[in-house]
C-alpha cells in the first residue's frame, strides 16, 4: 500500500473516531434530558470507547508512517 493512501486512511480513522465520540455525546445529552440516566451513560461510554479506539488506531498508524512528531 502506498504511504499516501495509508496517511489518508489514518486521517479518516481519526476523523471518524472524533465523529463517533461527538454522536455518542449528543445522544447522551439528549437521553439525559429525558431522564434516561443509565441509557445516557451507556451511549456516552460506547461512543467514547468506539471513537477512542478508532482515533487511537489512526493516530498510531500516522505515527508509524512518521508524519507525527
N, C-alpha and C positions, 0 to 999 in steps of 0.2 A: 504494500500500500504506500502511496506517496505521502511524504511528510505534510504537504499542503492539505490533503484530504484528512489526515489524522488531526491536524491542527483545527480544521473546521469542525470535525466531529467533537473534539474536546470542547470547543466554544459552544457548540449546540447542546452538549450534555450539561454544561454549566448553566446555560440559559434555561433549559428545560427544568433543571433542578430548582432554580430560583422561581420559575413559574409555578411549579407544583407546590412549593412552600407557600407562595402567595395565595394560591387557590385554597389550600388547606387552612390557612389563617382566616381567609374570608368566610369559608364555610363555618369555621369555629365561632367567629363573631356572630354570624347570622343565627346559628343554633343557640348561642348563648343569649341572644336577645329574646328567644322563645322559651327560655328557661329549660333548655335541654343540656344540663351541665355535663353529664358523663359523655353523651354523644359529641358534645362540643370538644371536650378534651381528647376524645378518640380521633376525631377528624384532624385536630391540630397535631397530635402525635404522629399519625400516619403521614400527614403532609410533610412534617419536618423530617421524619425518618426517610421517606422515599426521595424527597427532594434533596436532602443532605447526602444520601448515597450517590445519587446521580451527579450532584455537584462535585463531590469528592473524586469520583471516577474521572470526570472531565479535568479536574484540577491536576490529578496525578498523571493523567495522560499528557497534559500540557507540560508538566514538569519533566516528564521522561523525554519529551521532544526537545527540551532545552529552551523553551520560549518563555518560561517564568524564571525570575531570579529570586 
